[in-house]
């Protein structure tokens, strides 16, 4: 392989490594955010499903979230409307978000390793001699 394409492959491998580092420090080490459904808010003009936003730990934290749940808006209690129930958190905060982020980061890491390895393999391997230029070793004299 001529020198030019090899250089391009090595530059591409370096670019993938830089891209991975940018992803690591711009996304993976920052806190994650979750929007947890809490139920139907009947204090609005048009009752609708609402959710509560919470800030989670980063992708590498051992625990997903260790804060108390924020207080939710109280709902009007009406004996004529038994379907109006207080708002409550429908699932655990941050567990799904952190699990999905870890899966995405693992796939991102695996993809970067495969691409960088492939580019380095093709960029650094010893080139073969062109056809017809092979030299036979001298015959052994006995």
N, C-alpha and C positions, 0 to 999 in steps of 0.2 A: 504494500500500500504506500503510495507516495506520501511525502511529509505533510502536505496540506490537509488531506482528509484526516490524518492521525491527529493533527493539531486541533481540528474542529471537534473531533470526538472527545478529546481531553478537555477542551473548553466546555463542551456540553456537559460532561461529567461534573466539572467544577460548578457550572450553573445549577445543576440539579442539587448539588450539595448546599449551595447558597440558598436555594429555594427552600430546602428542608429546614435549614437553620432559621430562616425568616418565619416559616410556619411555626416552628417550635417556640420562638420567642414572641411572636405577635398573637398567637392564638392559644397554644397549649399551656402556657404558664399563667395566663390571665384567668380571673374568676369566670365561672360559667353562670348562666342565668336560666331560670325556669319559670314557666307560667303554669300555675297549678289551678285546675278548675275547682270552683268552690260552690257552684250551684246557681240558682236563679235569683237575681236581685229584684225584689218587688218594690223597692223604694224608688225606682225609676219610673218615668211616665209610661214607657213601654217595658214591661218586665222582660229581661233577657238573661241568658247565661253569662256569667262573669268568671274571671279568673284573677288570681293574685300573683304578682310578680315577686320573685325572691332571688337573691344573689347567692350562688353556691360557691363552694371551694373550687380550687383549680383542678385540672385533670389529674395531677399527680398527688393530690392530698389523699390521706388515708381515709378520712371521713368525708361524706358528701356534704353535710350541712350540720352545724351544731348550734344554730341559733333557735330561739323560740319562734313559733309561728306568729306572724303579725296578727293583730286584732282585726276581725272582720266586722263589716257594717251590720248592726242589728236589724233584723227584719220585723215589720209590723205584725204583731200577733192578732189574729182575728178568728173568733170562734166559728164564724160562718164560712171561713176558708181554711179547711184543714190541710189543703195542699201547700200552704205557705209554711216552709220549714226554715229554721235558722241556717245560715251559710256555714259550711264546714269544708275542710280540705278533703278532696276526693282521693288523694293518693299521697305517698311519702314524697317529701320535697327533695328534688335534685337527684334522686337515685337513677331514674331513667336517663336524664340528661348526661350525667357523668358516665354511665355505662356506654351510651351511644358515642360519646366523645372519645372514650378509650378505644372503642372498636375502630372509629374513623382514624384515630392517631396510629393505631397498630397497622391498619391497611396502608396509611400514608408512609409509615416507616418501612414496611415491607416493599412497597412500590419503589421508594427511593433507593433502597439497597439493591433491588433487582436492576433498576435502570443504571445506577452508577457502576455496578459490577459488570454489566453487559458493555457499557461504553468503555470502561477501563480494559476489559478483555480485548475488545476489538482495537482499541487505541494503542495498547502496549504489546500485543503479541508480536512475535518475530515473523516478519513477512516471508513468504515462500519465494523460492527462486522462480523466475519465469520459465515457462515450458521451453525445453531445448537448450537451456543454459546449464544443465546439470553436468557436473564434472565427475567422471568415474575415478576412483582412487587408482593409484599405480598398481599394476599386478604384482603380487608377491613373488619373489624369486626364491626358489627352493634349493 
